[in-house]
Each structure stands twice: as C-alpha cells, then as structure tokens.
C-alpha cells in the first residue's frame, strides 16, 4: 500500500493507524499548493479531489477520505483492536466518533487555514470549537481512550485534530482531560514513529 500525506495534516491519523496496525506501506509526501506533486507523481492523477489522505491499495485502486481509510486500515488487522468487528454496536460507536471528529472538530478548524479569514471569524471558530471540546472531554471522562480501554482509529484522528490547537492559538490546557489524553497518545511508539517520519518531531 501507499499512503499519500502532508505533514501534520489530517492524513497523520491514517499514518498512525497504519503503523499501529503493523501494516507494510510506503509513505509519500504530497507537496505544493495548486498543482501538487507526490514523489514525482502528479497528485491530481492519484485523486481528482486534490487533498490528502489517499491510500493506494495493492490492487492499484485508490481509497480517499480519512473516515473511510481509518476503519479500512483497522480491518486489515482485526487483532490490533483498531476497529471493532463489523456489525457490532461498538463498530457503530466508532463511526459515531469518526463522524463527530470529522464534522464537529476537523471541519471547524477550517477558518484558520483559509486565506482571508477575519479575526472575528477566527474568534467565532474558537468559540465553536470550545463547546465541542467541552463535549469531547465530558464523553472521554476517566477513560484512557474514546472507546474505553482500547486505542482505536478514532483516537488517531482526535489526536491529530487536537494537535492543531497549538498552531491556531488555542490553549488545550483549558481542557485538562483532553490535554492529558493528547499527551498519552503522543507517547505511543507508533505515534512517535509517524510523527518522526513526517518531520513533526526529531
């Protein structure tokens, strides 16, 4: 398999998941704005969507969207516990979290990365994110991971999104439960390996 990523972007979640699952893959960095290149390839030929992540499978087909890639990766190694069994209530709870992180957290960071966004719009985005962080912290409670005692692909995604706080001026310390959670996950060997590979840490 081949994962197309941009350092620190939402594709980091898929990168972490692949390493947590112990799967063999090649990581290809996507560079540039507008026409993008990935390891010498024209990225628009990989996916017309133009954004990461994209996962080229062994049969040559390409899977896009993190919320599709993450459970797919988990299913490649069921013993990893990254994705509960299909058809189980736990599996639907996983998709519930993936949907929430995608639409209520990930998407709400948009104003910070769109050129021309006003300070007022950014302030509003911080307020909206704050309410959603309140919910995530409350639901996490004293559990080590979102789904309980087992690390899943939803944790890889939430970890990635929480990591953007420091880049947009949000103090994660306002949510001590989430800050501690982020720190715990940051120490996982697979997470460290993915971040080092993307040049995010030394």
C-alpha positions in Angstrom: 0.0 0.0 0.0 1.0 3.6 -0.5 -0.2 6.4 1.8 -0.2 10.0 0.4 0.1 12.5 3.2 1.0 16.1 4.0 3.0 16.6 7.3 0.7 17.2 10.2 -2.5 17.3 8.1 -5.5 15.0 8.8 -3.6 12.3 6.9 -1.5 11.9 10.1 -4.3 9.9 11.5 -4.1 7.4 8.7 -0.4 7.3 9.0 -0.6 6.5 12.7 -3.3 3.8 12.1 -1.1 2.1 9.5 1.8 1.9 11.9 -0.5 0.8 14.9 -1.8 -2.0 12.7 1.7 -3.1 11.8 1.0 -3.0 8.1 3.5 -2.7 5.3 3.2 0.6 3.4 5.1 3.4 1.7 4.5 7.0 2.8 4.6 9.5 0.0 4.7 13.2 0.8 2.3 15.5 -1.1 3.8 18.9 -1.7 2.8 22.3 -3.1 -0.4 24.3 -3.5 -2.4 24.3 -6.6 -0.9 21.5 -8.8 0.6 19.1 -6.3 3.3 16.6 -6.7 3.8 13.4 -4.7 7.1 11.6 -5.0 7.3 12.8 -8.6 3.7 12.0 -9.4 1.1 14.5 -10.4 -1.2 14.2 -7.4 -4.3 15.0 -9.4 -3.7 11.7 -11.2 -3.9 9.9 -7.8 -7.1 11.6 -6.8 -9.0 14.4 -8.5 -10.0 15.7 -5.1 -6.5 17.1 -4.7 -6.3 16.7 -0.9 -4.9 14.1 1.5 -5.2 11.4 2.6 -5.3 8.9 -0.2 -4.4 5.3 0.1 -3.3 3.3 -3.0 -4.2 -0.3 -2.4 -2.3 -3.4 -3.5 -4.6 -3.9 -6.4 -3.9 -0.3 -7.7 -7.2 1.2 -6.7 -7.2 4.4 -4.5 -9.3 4.9 -1.4 -9.8 8.5 -0.2 -11.4 10.3 2.9 -9.9 9.6 6.3 -13.2 8.4 7.7 -13.1 5.6 5.1 -9.4 4.9 5.2 -9.3 4.6 9.0 -11.7 1.7 9.5 -10.3 0.0 6.4 -6.9 0.0 8.0 -8.3 -1.3 11.2 -10.0 -4.1 9.4 -6.7 -5.3 7.8 -5.5 -6.4 11.3 -8.5 -7.2 13.5 -6.2 -8.4 16.3 -5.0 -4.8 16.7 -8.3 -3.7 18.1 -8.2 -0.5 16.0 -11.7 -1.1 14.6 -14.4 -3.2 16.3 -16.0 -6.0 14.3 -18.3 -5.0 11.6 -22.0 -5.2 12.6 -21.2 -4.8 16.3 -22.6 -1.9 18.3 -19.0 -1.0 19.2 -18.4 -0.6 15.4 -21.3 1.9 15.1 -19.9 3.8 18.1 -16.6 4.0 16.3 -18.3 5.5 13.3 -20.2 7.8 15.6 -16.9 9.2 16.9 -15.3 9.4 13.4 -18.3 11.4 12.2 -18.2 13.7 15.2 -14.5 14.4 14.9 -14.8 14.9 11.1 -17.8 17.3 11.1 -17.7 19.0 14.5 -14.0 19.3 15.2 -11.9 18.9 12.0 -14.3 21.0 9.9 -14.5 23.7 12.5 -10.7 24.4 12.1 -11.4 25.5 8.5 -11.4 29.2 9.1 -7.9 29.1 10.5 -6.5 27.6 7.3 -8.5 29.7 4.7 -6.7 32.8 3.4 -8.6 36.0 4.1 -10.4 34.8 7.2 -11.1 37.7 9.5 -10.1 37.9 13.2 -13.8 37.9 14.0 -14.4 34.7 12.1 -11.4 33.1 13.8 -12.7 34.1 17.2 -16.1 32.6 16.4 -14.4 29.4 15.3 -12.6 29.2 18.6 -15.8 29.6 20.5 -17.5 26.8 18.4 -14.5 24.5 18.9 -14.5 25.2 22.6 -18.1 23.9 23.0 -17.2 20.8 21.1 -14.1 20.2 23.1 -16.3 20.5 26.2 -18.4 17.6 24.9 -15.4 15.5 23.9 -13.8 15.9 27.3 -17.0 15.1 29.0 -17.5 11.9 26.9 -13.9 10.9 27.4 -14.2 11.2 31.2 -11.7 9.0 33.0 -11.3 6.5 30.1 -7.9 6.2 28.6 -9.3 6.2 25.1 -12.5 7.3 23.4 -13.9 3.7 23.2 -12.7 2.7 26.7 -9.5 0.7 27.3 -8.6 0.1 23.7 -6.9 2.5 21.3 -8.8 2.8 18.1 -8.6 4.7 14.8 -10.9 7.3 16.3 -8.1 8.1 18.8 -5.6 8.5 16.0 -8.0 11.0 14.4 -8.8 13.0 17.6 -5.1 13.1 18.5 -4.3 14.6 15.1 -7.0 17.3 15.3 -6.1 18.3 18.8 -2.5 18.8 17.6 -3.7 21.7 15.5 -4.6 23.7 18.6 -1.0 24.9 19.2 -0.8 26.2 15.6 -4.0 28.3 15.7 -3.6 29.8 19.2 -5.9 27.6 21.2 -4.7 26.6 24.6 -5.6 22.9 25.0 -4.8 23.3 28.8 -8.3 24.8 29.1 -9.4 21.1 28.8 -7.1 19.3 31.1 -8.7 15.9 30.3 -8.0 16.4 26.6 -4.5 17.7 27.2 -3.6 14.6 29.3 -5.2 12.4 26.7 -3.2 14.0 23.9 0.0 13.6 25.9 -0.7 9.9 26.5 -1.3 9.2 22.8 1.8 11.2 21.8 3.9 8.8 23.7 2.8 5.7 21.8 5.6 4.2 19.8 3.6 4.1 16.5 2.6 7.7 17.0 6.2 8.8 17.6 7.3 6.9 14.5 4.6 8.5 12.3 5.5 12.0 13.6 9.2 11.5 13.1 8.6 10.2 9.6 6.6 13.3 8.8 9.3 15.6 10.3 7.0 16.8 13.0 9.4 15.8 15.8 13.0 14.8 15.9 
